[in-house]
């Protein structure tokens, strides 16, 4: 130490440089070898994990398709198809058509990757969204190939003369009603999604991913044809392994091969990349790393100080704005000319303030609308109370007139008085009250009976199931305004003698459909289209329209608005036809579909 202390400064610097620089080549060589090995291993592991994730994604892709197919297996139409409970070729055709329309076609329409779905029963008869003959042809082959019941298995690539190759998976299943009947579900998948999955993964510059089936035949491989078999070198190197990595010779040097065999689908996923692409960047990194580390250390202190100052100043600015917002000043805005995270934070603050202002405005408008609805409800209640003033006086007067008509022998006036009394009793009910369709039909029947006494030429028909009408919900005074329009706008407007009015029913998937037809002169197409356009509006839009136009009365739009607000979409009115031969207005009402199906054999009330 004393000898070093006595050396000159120049010598000390040279000695220090020798001490620092002489070990650097040795340390650099050691660091290069270790880093090269570690980085190569990490690159291989990361690429391996990437391919493993792609393999899991492929498994989830098939599992997602399998889960979408399970509802088909437990559907009543499938059970009937397996049991072959329908006799007659025409009935079988209708059932097959219904299975295609209700079970198979919706799945193929919602999933572009599905080429076709086929259902084959134990007798070899098939129902298919693509080709039932192809499904029946493959039935015996697939049925013999499947090893487990209730498990989807990949059958391999198939190809028709008129279509590109596709991948088929199949499931053998038994009927769920404790019978011995079994069937086969065949799903034909387009290769587009699998090819897209493989193409989206890039390893290195020229690396690629390809997929093979359980036999080792390529489903997709860049530069090769489908069904091309796995090479002998690959198969020998893989052996019985389910997953792993291989180093295989290639045209431009050794290449890394990663493979995974899926126990879920039986497919194998391969990834190939030249090793040179993984090791190339290491030489450049080792040469510039020392210089970069020195520069980084000098720059870190400057950068950290500047960043800390900018960050603290930006946070203080945001804190001041938040305090002003807490005091109710919602007009404050942070500067949006900043970039990176601070700019995103400022923009997020501005969006938050705008959203708070919007929510306050929304709540305010909602309270105003709630008050408006309360006022309307009170007005409706007041009108109902006014309609109930002295009802007994009206009823007693009508009864006296009826008795006088009977004494005089005038049965026509007596019938009209009785029908008018029924209408008065029904009209004093709460106009917003929910009633059954049966009560509404009774009310409109009384009205039509009065009109029939006035017009001898009028014939009216009410063809509705009594049990279905008792199970269908309606609103008070729903049908009478529509029937009145038949007389006012269908007959009187065109000076047509009233001829007929028919009220009929139809059960549909969304509920219960009532149709009101007349033989009047109809309405112009423009008016019909305008009404149907208004009928497509939501409940809130109908309320706003009513508030803007201050519409009153109980016309078509009023009846539709009451139905839409009470029952929601899609219930309400729709003008199906209107022309010189008459008008047909449909009313969709909510009902219990299952209860109506049990009463399909019931009688029809025909007045």
C-alpha positions as a printed NumPy array, in Angstrom:
array([[   0.   ,    0.   ,    0.   ],
       [   2.894,    2.364,    0.787],
       [   4.395,    1.624,   -2.635],
       [   1.16 ,    2.539,   -4.39 ],
       [   0.799,    5.702,   -2.342],
       [   4.189,    6.899,   -3.471],
       [   3.381,    6.496,   -7.172],
       [   2.625,    9.514,   -9.348],
       [  -0.926,   10.361,  -10.331],
       [  -0.303,    9.316,  -13.923],
       [   0.907,    5.909,  -12.803],
       [  -1.946,    5.537,  -10.43 ],
       [  -4.399,    6.198,  -13.286],
       [  -2.544,    3.725,  -15.533],
       [  -2.55 ,    1.132,  -12.772],
       [  -6.22 ,    1.714,  -12.144],
       [  -6.924,    1.379,  -15.839],
       [  -4.972,   -1.879,  -15.982],
       [  -6.83 ,   -3.229,  -12.981],
       [ -10.138,   -2.25 ,  -14.556],
       [  -9.498,   -3.149,  -18.199],
       [  -7.46 ,   -6.352,  -17.982],
       [ -10.231,   -8.396,  -16.293],
       [ -12.879,   -6.918,  -18.615],
       [ -12.201,   -9.271,  -21.593],
       [ -12.341,  -12.287,  -19.321],
       [ -15.438,  -11.019,  -17.582],
       [ -16.972,  -10.113,  -20.953],
       [ -16.308,  -13.586,  -22.329],
       [ -17.758,  -15.209,  -19.224],
       [ -20.765,  -12.877,  -19.287],
       [ -21.32 ,  -13.53 ,  -22.99 ],
       [ -21.335,  -17.292,  -22.603],
       [ -23.609,  -17.231,  -19.586],
       [ -25.955,  -14.603,  -21.01 ],
       [ -26.049,  -16.391,  -24.366],
       [ -27.091,  -19.598,  -22.673],
       [ -29.615,  -17.919,  -20.373],
       [ -31.163,  -15.753,  -23.088],
       [ -31.391,  -18.682,  -25.47 ],
       [ -33.028,  -20.8  ,  -22.817],
       [ -35.424,  -17.988,  -21.881],
       [ -36.27 ,  -17.394,  -25.549],
       [ -37.009,  -21.074,  -26.027],
       [ -39.117,  -21.159,  -22.874],
       [ -41.055,  -18.038,  -23.837],
       [ -41.67 ,  -19.412,  -27.323],
       [ -42.679,  -22.722,  -25.772],
       [ -45.134,  -20.965,  -23.453],
       [ -46.518,  -18.99 ,  -26.384],
       [ -47.178,  -22.155,  -28.372],
       [ -48.626,  -23.781,  -25.259],
       [ -51.065,  -20.877,  -24.926],
       [ -52.038,  -21.289,  -28.58 ],
       [ -52.638,  -24.988,  -27.9  ],
       [ -54.896,  -24.103,  -24.955],
       [ -56.704,  -21.577,  -27.146],
       [ -57.346,  -24.276,  -29.746],
       [ -58.705,  -26.529,  -26.97 ],
       [ -60.996,  -23.739,  -25.756],
       [ -62.139,  -23.163,  -29.338],
       [ -63.308,  -26.776,  -29.601],
       [ -64.746,  -26.767,  -26.071],
       [ -66.747,  -23.643,  -26.875],
       [ -68.215,  -25.345,  -29.94 ],
       [ -69.008,  -28.45 ,  -27.875],
       [ -70.823,  -26.394,  -25.226],
       [ -72.914,  -24.737,  -27.919],
       [ -73.993,  -28.184,  -29.131],
       [ -75.238,  -29.51 ,  -25.744],
       [ -78.68 ,  -27.818,  -25.918],
       [ -79.358,  -29.848,  -29.076],
       [ -78.882,  -33.131,  -27.175],
       [ -81.582,  -32.419,  -24.569],
       [ -84.126,  -30.782,  -26.85 ],
       [ -87.504,  -32.497,  -27.201],
       [ -87.2  ,  -32.437,  -31.009],
       [ -83.929,  -34.382,  -30.753],
       [ -85.502,  -36.97 ,  -28.433],
       [ -88.428,  -37.391,  -30.833],
       [ -85.994,  -37.782,  -33.717],
       [ -84.009,  -40.474,  -31.858],
       [ -87.157,  -42.325,  -30.779],
       [ -88.583,  -41.973,  -34.321],
       [ -91.995,  -41.407,  -32.713],
       [ -93.443,  -39.777,  -35.862],
       [ -94.993,  -42.061,  -38.456],
       [ -95.34 ,  -41.146,  -42.104],
       [ -92.818,  -39.638,  -44.493],
       [ -94.536,  -36.239,  -44.578],
       [ -94.555,  -35.952,  -40.769],
       [ -90.892,  -36.924,  -40.749],
       [ -90.219,  -34.223,  -43.308],
       [ -92.   ,  -31.647,  -41.182],
       [ -90.083,  -32.718,  -38.091],
       [ -86.752,  -32.682,  -39.94 ],
       [ -87.534,  -29.24 ,  -41.333],
       [ -88.378,  -28.009,  -37.844],
       [ -85.127,  -29.426,  -36.402],
       [ -83.131,  -27.688,  -39.126],
       [ -84.973,  -24.404,  -38.654],
       [ -85.101,  -24.274,  -34.831],
       [ -81.957,  -26.174,  -33.726],
       [ -79.333,  -26.464,  -36.461],
       [ -79.645,  -23.34 ,  -38.613],
       [ -79.462,  -20.816,  -35.688],
       [ -76.133,  -22.331,  -34.567],
       [ -74.602,  -22.302,  -38.056],
       [ -75.809,  -18.732,  -38.587],
       [ -74.364,  -17.426,  -35.289],
       [ -71.002,  -19.188,  -35.708],
       [ -69.232,  -18.588,  -39.011],
       [ -66.669,  -21.305,  -38.289],
       [ -69.324,  -24.051,  -38.403],
       [ -69.813,  -25.401,  -41.928],
       [ -72.682,  -27.718,  -41.032],
       [ -74.359,  -29.675,  -38.215],
       [ -75.855,  -33.122,  -38.743],
       [ -77.961,  -35.287,  -36.429],
       [ -78.195,  -39.032,  -37.196],
       [ -80.438,  -41.48 ,  -35.322],
       [ -79.782,  -45.168,  -34.686],
       [ -81.404,  -46.205,  -37.957],
       [ -79.008,  -44.078,  -39.996],
       [ -81.46 ,  -41.335,  -40.939],
       [ -79.941,  -37.862,  -40.818],
       [ -81.038,  -34.269,  -40.447],
       [ -78.418,  -31.762,  -41.561],
       [ -77.981,  -28.047,  -42.1  ],
       [ -75.612,  -28.79 ,  -45.003],
       [ -75.969,  -32.305,  -46.527],
       [ -77.912,  -35.145,  -44.907],
       [ -76.645,  -37.611,  -47.535],
       [ -73.027,  -36.885,  -46.558],
       [ -73.917,  -37.401,  -42.881],
       [ -75.637,  -40.743,  -43.604],
       [ -72.639,  -41.82 ,  -45.69 ],
       [ -70.202,  -41.105,  -42.846],
       [ -72.434,  -42.517,  -40.091],
       [ -71.114,  -46.098,  -40.031],
       [ -67.476,  -45.015,  -40.293],
       [ -67.744,  -42.48 ,  -37.475],
       [ -69.903,  -44.724,  -35.285],
       [ -67.274,  -47.471,  -35.466],
       [ -64.376,  -45.063,  -34.916],
       [ -65.783,  -43.406,  -31.743],
       [ -64.487,  -45.12 ,  -28.59 ],
       [ -66.473,  -43.309,  -25.879],
       [ -70.114,  -42.316,  -25.625],
       [ -70.818,  -38.738,  -24.583],
       [ -67.374,  -37.394,  -25.574],
       [ -66.645,  -35.324,  -28.688],
       [ -63.878,  -36.813,  -30.847],
       [ -62.099,  -35.395,  -33.882],
       [ -62.733,  -37.581,  -36.935],
       [ -60.263,  -35.87 ,  -39.259],
       [ -60.294,  -33.959,  -42.528],
       [ -63.092,  -34.46 ,  -45.035],
       [ -63.582,  -33.02 ,  -48.507],
       [ -66.429,  -32.959,  -50.985],
       [ -66.047,  -32.405,  -54.695],
       [ -67.771,  -29.056,  -54.465],
       [ -66.154,  -27.642,  -51.299],
       [ -62.723,  -27.063,  -49.714],
       [ -61.464,  -29.433,  -46.965],
       [ -63.18 ,  -29.266,  -43.585],
       [ -62.617,  -30.82 ,  -40.161],
       [ -65.246,  -33.133,  -38.674],
       [ -65.901,  -33.861,  -34.995],
       [ -68.569,  -36.262,  -33.767],
       [ -70.357,  -37.251,  -30.564],
       [ -72.164,  -40.499,  -29.864],
       [ -74.893,  -39.944,  -27.286],
       [ -77.902,  -41.722,  -25.787],
       [ -81.423,  -40.432,  -25.347],
       [ -82.018,  -38.66 ,  -22.012],
       [ -85.446,  -40.242,  -21.415],
       [ -83.97 ,  -43.523,  -20.07 ],
       [ -84.4  ,  -45.315,  -23.395],
       [ -81.771,  -47.273,  -25.316],
       [ -82.004,  -45.083,  -28.384],
       [ -78.736,  -43.499,  -29.425],
       [ -77.654,  -41.003,  -32.001],
       [ -74.662,  -39.328,  -33.578],
       [ -74.008,  -35.574,  -33.673],
       [ -71.595,  -34.525,  -36.45 ],
       [ -70.152,  -30.999,  -36.589],
       [ -68.241,  -29.974,  -39.73 ],
       [ -65.863,  -27.092,  -39.051],
       [ -64.337,  -24.764,  -41.585],
       [ -60.552,  -24.583,  -41.423],
       [ -60.558,  -20.781,  -41.629],
       [ -60.551,  -20.131,  -37.856],
       [ -57.899,  -22.793,  -37.116],
       [ -55.751,  -21.444,  -39.94 ],
       [ -56.23 ,  -17.894,  -38.648],
       [ -55.205,  -18.991,  -35.128],
       [ -52.011,  -20.519,  -36.507],
       [ -51.243,  -17.552,  -38.773],
       [ -51.673,  -15.02 ,  -35.979],
       [ -48.723,  -16.524,  -34.073],
       [ -45.298,  -15.472,  -35.305],
       [ -42.091,  -16.824,  -33.726],
       [ -39.062,  -14.984,  -34.969],
       [ -39.072,  -13.709,  -38.529],
       [ -39.757,  -16.934,  -40.433],
       [ -41.131,  -19.209,  -37.715],
       [ -44.627,  -20.613,  -38.104],
       [ -47.223,  -22.812,  -36.373],
       [ -49.028,  -25.768,  -37.959],
       [ -51.628,  -28.302,  -36.867],
       [ -51.882,  -32.08 ,  -37.385],
       [ -54.624,  -34.558,  -36.548],
       [ -54.335,  -37.678,  -34.369],
       [ -52.871,  -39.676,  -37.287],
       [ -50.141,  -37.112,  -37.884],
       [ -51.702,  -35.776,  -41.076],
       [ -51.369,  -32.012,  -41.535],
       [ -54.621,  -30.074,  -41.182],
       [ -52.804,  -26.827,  -41.931],
       [ -49.12 ,  -26.312,  -42.689],
       [ -47.645,  -23.457,  -44.733],
       [ -46.238,  -24.712,  -48.023],
       [ -47.837,  -28.182,  -47.843],
       [ -51.123,  -29.811,  -48.786],
       [ -53.815,  -30.963,  -46.309],
       [ -53.537,  -34.603,  -45.165],
       [ -49.751,  -34.597,  -45.785],
       [ -48.288,  -37.037,  -43.251],
       [ -45.759,  -36.347,  -40.503],
       [ -42.168,  -37.035,  -41.596],
       [ -40.393,  -40.129,  -40.251],
       [ -37.667,  -37.989,  -38.621],
       [ -40.24 ,  -36.024,  -36.663],
       [ -42.137,  -39.115,  -35.552],
       [ -38.926,  -40.891,  -34.505],
       [ -37.625,  -37.906,  -32.54 ],
       [ -40.965,  -37.343,  -30.768],
       [ -41.459,  -40.958,  -29.77 ],
       [ -44.25 ,  -41.341,  -27.221],
       [ -43.896,  -37.817,  -25.815],
       [ -47.026,  -35.672,  -25.594],
       [ -45.152,  -32.369,  -25.584],
       [ -41.618,  -31.037,  -25.735],
       [ -38.953,  -29.474,  -27.956],
       [ -36.72 ,  -30.893,  -30.686],
       [ -33.696,  -29.63 ,  -32.608],
       [ -33.988,  -30.707,  -36.232],
       [ -31.749,  -29.957,  -39.251],
       [ -33.116,  -27.488,  -41.802],
       [ -32.148,  -25.918,  -45.115],
       [ -30.591,  -22.837,  -43.449],
       [ -29.293,  -24.515,  -40.277],
       [ -30.775,  -26.147,  -37.245],
       [ -34.327,  -25.279,  -36.305],
       [ -36.23 ,  -25.528,  -33.049],
       [ -39.423,  -27.634,  -33.162],
       [ -41.972,  -27.374,  -30.325],
       [ -44.916,  -29.774,  -30.206],
       [ -48.021,  -30.287,  -28.076],
       [ -50.545,  -33.124,  -28.249],
       [ -53.989,  -32.219,  -26.922],
       [ -55.721,  -34.929,  -24.912],
       [ -58.981,  -33.006,  -25.357],
       [ -59.131,  -32.949,  -29.165],
       [ -56.409,  -35.403,  -30.202],
       [ -54.815,  -32.695,  -32.363],
       [ -51.092,  -31.914,  -32.327],
       [ -49.732,  -28.373,  -32.512],
       [ -46.238,  -27.783,  -33.96 ],
       [ -44.1  ,  -24.643,  -34.061],
       [ -40.866,  -24.333,  -36.07 ],
       [ -38.295,  -21.517,  -35.97 ],
       [ -34.603,  -21.373,  -37.025],
       [ -32.259,  -21.244,  -34.024],
       [ -30.252,  -18.509,  -35.711],
       [ -33.22 ,  -16.168,  -35.372],
       [ -33.234,  -16.748,  -31.618],
       [ -29.439,  -16.301,  -31.152],
       [ -28.725,  -13.519,  -33.65 ],
       [ -29.525,  -10.481,  -31.489],
       [ -27.272,  -11.742,  -28.663],
       [ -23.954,  -10.753,  -30.34 ],
       [ -25.126,   -7.204,  -30.898],
       [ -26.434,   -6.965,  -27.344],
       [ -23.084,   -8.124,  -25.869],
       [ -21.097,   -5.501,  -27.814],
       [ -23.111,   -2.439,  -26.904],
       [ -24.314,   -3.415,  -23.427],
       [ -21.226,   -2.027,  -21.584],
       [ -21.413,    1.402,  -23.22 ],
       [ -25.147,    1.554,  -22.757],
       [ -24.908,    0.729,  -19.054],
       [ -22.479,    3.567,  -18.464],
       [ -24.605,    6.06 ,  -20.328],
       [ -27.757,    4.861,  -18.601],
       [ -26.246,    5.446,  -15.168],
       [ -25.376,    9.045,  -16.05 ],
       [ -28.735,    9.759,  -17.608],
       [ -30.804,    8.13 ,  -14.875],
       [ -30.163,   10.859,  -12.296],
       [ -31.1  ,   13.616,  -14.756],
       [ -34.157,   11.841,  -16.064],
       [ -35.402,   10.805,  -12.623],
       [ -35.084,   14.356,  -11.269],
       [ -36.944,   15.829,  -14.247],
       [ -39.657,   13.166,  -14.166],
       [ -40.209,   13.563,  -10.432],
       [ -40.579,   17.335,  -10.787],
       [ -43.031,   17.046,  -13.715],
       [ -45.032,   14.311,  -11.981],
       [ -45.353,   16.18 ,   -8.677],
       [ -46.373,   19.406,  -10.448],
       [ -48.996,   17.573,  -12.528],
       [ -50.425,   15.833,   -9.455],
       [ -50.686,   19.124,   -7.568],
       [ -52.548,   20.65 ,  -10.521],
       [ -54.966,   17.712,  -10.565],
       [ -55.453,   17.952,   -6.792],
       [ -56.424,   21.634,   -7.056],
       [ -58.96 ,   20.799,   -9.796],
       [ -60.47 ,   18.   ,   -7.702],
       [ -60.929,   20.364,   -4.742],
       [ -62.774,   22.83 ,   -6.981],
       [ -64.963,   19.966,   -8.235],
       [ -65.785,   18.954,   -4.656],
       [ -67.061,   22.479,   -4.052],
       [ -69.575,   21.991,   -6.926],
       [ -67.679,   23.746,   -9.715],
       [ -68.298,   21.185,  -12.459],
       [ -67.11 ,   23.498,  -15.23 ],
       [ -63.403,   23.008,  -14.433],
       [ -61.251,   21.292,  -17.075],
       [ -57.726,   19.93 ,  -16.974],
       [ -55.377,   20.834,  -19.862],
       [ -55.619,   18.173,  -22.558],
       [ -52.436,   19.087,  -24.396],
       [ -50.38 ,   16.713,  -22.247],
       [ -49.303,   13.319,  -23.568],
       [ -48.55 ,    9.877,  -22.117],
       [ -49.957,    8.882,  -18.706],
       [ -50.429,   12.421,  -17.386],
       [ -52.425,   13.365,  -20.475],
       [ -54.549,   10.216,  -20.079],
       [ -55.096,   11.082,  -16.418],
       [ -56.199,   14.635,  -17.297],
       [ -58.516,   13.383,  -20.038],
       [ -59.951,   10.803,  -17.639],
       [ -60.612,   13.557,  -15.105],
       [ -62.419,   15.63 ,  -17.74 ],
       [ -64.513,   12.617,  -18.783],
       [ -65.359,   11.942,  -15.139],
       [ -66.563,   15.533,  -14.63 ],
       [ -68.613,   15.355,  -17.846],
       [ -70.14 ,   12.054,  -16.754],
       [ -71.035,   13.473,  -13.331],
       [ -72.727,   16.43 ,  -15.037],
       [ -74.548,   14.065,  -17.41 ],
       [ -75.729,   11.846,  -14.546],
       [ -76.991,   14.876,  -12.628],
       [ -78.92 ,   16.009,  -15.708],
       [ -80.266,   12.479,  -16.231],
       [ -81.458,   12.208,  -12.636],
       [ -83.069,   15.633,  -12.933],
       [ -84.894,   14.659,  -16.128],
       [ -85.935,   11.351,  -14.566],
       [ -87.433,   13.139,  -11.579],
       [ -89.301,   15.51 ,  -13.885],
       [ -90.662,   12.572,  -15.87 ],
       [ -91.623,   10.792,  -12.649],
       [ -93.538,   13.88 ,  -11.523],
       [ -95.198,   14.084,  -14.931],
       [ -96.27 ,   10.429,  -14.705],
       [ -97.657,   11.005,  -11.209],
       [ -99.704,   13.931,  -12.519],
       [-101.023,   11.802,  -15.395],
       [-101.944,    9.001,  -13.01 ],
       [-103.811,   11.428,  -10.797],
       [-105.608,   12.864,  -13.822],
       [-106.605,    9.35 ,  -14.919],
       [-107.826,    8.557,  -11.404],
       [-109.831,   11.799,  -11.342],
       [-111.425,   10.953,  -14.686],
       [-112.286,    7.493,  -13.414],
       [-113.84 ,    8.975,  -10.273],
       [-115.84 ,   11.434,  -12.385],
       [-117.093,    8.563,  -14.543],
       [-118.409,    6.801,  -11.422],
       [-120.665,    9.701,  -10.343],
       [-124.203,    8.456,   -9.886],
       [-123.767,    5.144,  -11.836],
       [-126.784,    3.683,  -10.06 ],
       [-129.01 ,    6.415,  -11.491],
       [-127.9  ,    5.459,  -15.012],
       [-128.332,    1.73 ,  -14.363],
       [-131.8  ,    2.189,  -12.817],
       [-132.888,    4.393,  -15.731],
       [-131.68 ,    1.799,  -18.256],
       [-133.448,   -0.982,  -16.347],
       [-136.673,    1.057,  -16.402],
       [-136.329,    1.628,  -20.171],
       [-135.605,   -2.089,  -20.667],
       [-138.665,   -3.09 ,  -18.644],
       [-140.816,   -0.671,  -20.628],
       [-139.491,   -2.091,  -23.921],
       [-140.283,   -5.649,  -22.782],
       [-143.815,   -4.625,  -21.768],
       [-144.271,   -2.979,  -25.162],
       [-142.933,   -6.115,  -26.845],
       [-139.965,   -4.334,  -28.478],
       [-137.207,   -6.956,  -28.086],
       [-134.775,   -5.014,  -30.282],
       [-134.688,   -2.027,  -27.932],
       [-134.466,   -4.389,  -24.951],
       [-131.378,   -6.114,  -26.359],
       [-129.718,   -2.789,  -27.117],
       [-130.456,   -1.492,  -23.587],
       [-128.967,   -4.638,  -22.002],
       [-125.797,   -4.352,  -24.14 ],
       [-125.527,   -0.621,  -23.389],
       [-125.819,   -1.327,  -19.646],
       [-123.001,   -3.889,  -19.87 ],
       [-120.843,   -1.318,  -21.638],
       [-121.545,    1.311,  -18.939],
       [-120.588,   -1.107,  -16.168],
       [-117.342,   -1.991,  -17.933],
       [-116.495,    1.64 ,  -18.812],
       [-116.497,    2.873,  -15.183],
       [-113.494,    0.641,  -14.408],
       [-110.031,    2.153,  -14.018],
       [-108.744,    2.816,  -17.588],
       [-105.214,    1.74 ,  -16.548],
       [-106.404,   -1.515,  -15.016],
       [-105.067,   -4.831,  -16.353],
       [-107.861,   -7.227,  -17.352],
       [-108.121,  -10.525,  -19.177],
       [-108.76 ,  -10.733,  -22.879],
       [-112.024,  -12.515,  -22.099],
       [-113.425,   -9.402,  -20.345],
       [-112.357,   -7.192,  -23.265],
       [-114.023,   -9.536,  -25.758],
       [-117.241,   -9.432,  -23.715],
       [-117.166,   -5.634,  -23.728],
       [-116.575,   -5.343,  -27.493],
       [-119.199,   -8.033,  -28.11 ],
       [-121.792,   -5.821,  -26.37 ],
       [-120.71 ,   -2.889,  -28.534],
       [-120.951,   -4.927,  -31.745],
       [-124.368,   -6.275,  -30.785],
       [-125.659,   -2.675,  -30.576],
       [-124.129,   -1.876,  -33.975],
       [-125.659,   -5.048,  -35.429],
       [-129.098,   -3.839,  -34.307],
       [-128.435,   -0.505,  -36.054],
       [-127.085,   -2.044,  -39.273],
       [-128.903,   -5.146,  -40.462],
       [-126.175,   -5.704,  -43.082],
       [-123.469,   -6.096,  -40.399],
       [-122.112,   -9.549,  -39.541],
       [-119.481,   -9.907,  -36.861],
       [-117.447,  -12.917,  -35.764],
       [-115.396,  -13.434,  -32.585],
       [-113.314,  -16.545,  -33.145],
       [-111.167,  -16.791,  -30.003],
       [-110.554,  -19.73 ,  -27.663],
       [-112.317,  -19.082,  -24.349],
       [-109.553,  -20.71 ,  -22.289],
       [-106.836,  -18.868,  -24.191],
       [-108.643,  -15.542,  -23.711],
       [-108.901,  -16.205,  -19.964],
       [-105.112,  -16.735,  -19.785],
       [-104.133,  -13.673,  -21.856],
       [-103.492,  -10.255,  -20.315],
       [-105.028,   -7.097,  -21.783],
       [-105.896,   -3.519,  -20.746],
       [-109.27 ,   -1.909,  -20.175],
       [-111.002,   -0.415,  -23.266],
       [-108.392,   -1.783,  -25.669],
       [-110.538,   -3.269,  -28.468],
       [-113.481,   -0.819,  -28.628],
       [-111.453,    2.157,  -30.048],
       [-110.097,   -0.07 ,  -32.832],
       [-113.574,   -1.413,  -33.68 ],
       [-114.954,    2.146,  -33.629],
       [-112.274,    3.105,  -36.196],
       [-113.645,    0.337,  -38.453],
       [-117.015,    2.131,  -38.575],
       [-115.666,    5.693,  -38.641],
       [-112.714,    5.356,  -41.043],
       [-113.509,    2.076,  -42.808],
       [-117.26 ,    2.339,  -43.516],
       [-118.556,    5.9  ,  -42.908],
       [-115.591,    7.676,  -44.546],
       [-116.096,    5.783,  -47.824],
       [-119.914,    5.666,  -47.504],
       [-119.826,    1.861,  -47.37 ],
       [-122.691,   -0.012,  -45.726],
       [-121.131,   -1.964,  -42.79 ],
       [-120.664,   -5.551,  -43.968],
       [-118.491,   -7.584,  -41.588],
       [-116.008,   -7.371,  -38.704],
       [-113.979,  -10.386,  -37.604],
       [-111.86 ,  -10.844,  -34.457],
       [-109.587,  -13.906,  -34.649],
       [-106.612,  -15.359,  -32.77 ],
       [-103.188,  -16.787,  -33.519],
       [-100.59 ,  -18.207,  -31.129],
       [ -97.049,  -17.045,  -31.931],
       [ -93.661,  -17.487,  -30.282],
       [ -93.679,  -13.997,  -28.706],
       [ -97.187,  -14.27 ,  -27.205],
       [-100.811,  -14.2  ,  -28.347],
       [-101.904,  -12.381,  -31.53 ],
       [-105.398,  -10.892,  -31.945],
       [-106.42 ,   -9.76 ,  -35.465],
       [-109.297,   -7.305,  -36.111],
       [-110.462,   -7.282,  -39.755],
       [-113.115,   -5.211,  -41.511],
       [-114.45 ,   -4.943,  -45.039],
       [-114.104,   -1.17 ,  -45.296],
       [-112.21 ,    1.037,  -47.707],
       [-108.843,    0.881,  -45.897],
       [-106.337,    3.683,  -45.458],
       [-103.716,    5.26 ,  -47.768],
       [-100.292,    3.486,  -47.77 ],
       [ -98.556,    6.581,  -46.395],
       [-100.769,    6.696,  -43.301],
       [-100.311,    2.944,  -42.743],
       [ -96.497,    3.236,  -42.983],
       [ -96.492,    6.243,  -40.635],
       [ -98.518,    4.351,  -38.027],
       [ -96.256,    1.284,  -38.233],
       [ -93.195,    3.507,  -37.896],
       [ -94.644,    5.006,  -34.702],
       [ -95.516,    1.524,  -33.433],
       [ -91.788,    0.608,  -33.608],
       [ -90.827,    3.315,  -31.08 ],
       [ -89.897,    2.433,  -27.493],
       [ -92.041,    3.31 ,  -24.489],
       [ -89.912,    6.343,  -23.579],
       [ -89.991,    7.643,  -27.153],
       [ -93.766,    7.257,  -27.25 ],
       [ -94.084,    9.256,  -24.015],
       [ -91.876,   12.026,  -25.416],
       [ -93.923,   12.05 ,  -28.619],
       [ -97.137,   12.307,  -26.634],
       [ -95.696,   15.129,  -24.525],
       [ -94.509,   17.07 ,  -27.592],
       [ -97.728,   16.674,  -29.589],
       [-100.068,   16.91 ,  -26.576],
       [-102.08 ,   14.056,  -28.07 ],
       [-105.256,   13.071,  -26.305],
       [-108.034,   10.541,  -26.812],
       [-107.887,    6.761,  -27.085],
       [-107.006,    6.204,  -30.751],
       [-104.671,    3.583,  -32.228],
       [-101.453,    5.252,  -31.001],
       [-102.924,    5.755,  -27.527],
       [-103.864,    2.079,  -27.243],
       [-100.421,    1.046,  -28.51 ],
       [ -98.666,    3.368,  -26.03 ],
       [-100.647,    1.949,  -23.098],
       [ -99.796,   -1.619,  -24.153],
       [ -96.1  ,   -0.832,  -24.69 ],
       [ -95.742,    0.988,  -21.34 ],
       [ -97.566,   -1.735,  -19.386],
       [ -96.188,   -4.896,  -20.992],
       [ -92.99 ,   -3.648,  -22.694],
       [ -91.6  ,   -4.668,  -26.075],
       [ -92.591,   -6.303,  -28.423],
       [ -96.238,   -6.029,  -27.361],
       [ -98.563,   -3.554,  -29.052],
       [-100.239,   -2.859,  -32.409],
       [ -99.24 ,   -3.432,  -36.033],
       [-101.249,   -2.764,  -39.227],
       [-100.622,   -5.882,  -41.317],
       [-102.796,   -5.009,  -44.342],
       [-104.95 ,   -2.089,  -45.478],
       [-106.49 ,   -1.443,  -48.863],
       [-109.712,   -1.236,  -50.859],
       [-110.707,   -4.712,  -49.578],
       [-110.419,   -3.762,  -45.92 ],
       [-107.983,   -3.359,  -43.025],
       [-106.391,   -5.888,  -40.617],
       [-104.856,   -4.655,  -37.339],
       [-102.844,   -7.105,  -35.196],
       [-102.46 ,   -6.809,  -31.408],
       [ -99.657,   -8.813,  -29.715],
       [-100.444,   -9.599,  -26.049],
       [ -98.462,  -11.463,  -23.345],
       [ -99.628,  -14.916,  -22.298],
       [ -98.39 ,  -18.223,  -20.927],
       [ -97.352,  -20.182,  -24.037],
       [ -97.093,  -23.514,  -22.209],
       [-100.634,  -23.172,  -20.875],
       [-101.958,  -22.391,  -24.364],
       [-100.224,  -25.418,  -25.884],
       [-102.144,  -27.665,  -23.48 ],
       [-105.403,  -26.095,  -24.662],
       [-104.771,  -26.35 ,  -28.412],
       [-107.477,  -28.991,  -28.692],
       [-110.029,  -26.772,  -26.915],
       [-113.086,  -25.269,  -28.57 ],
       [-113.39 ,  -21.884,  -30.307],
       [-115.965,  -19.332,  -29.258],
       [-117.678,  -18.299,  -32.506],
       [-120.28 ,  -15.53 ,  -32.235]])
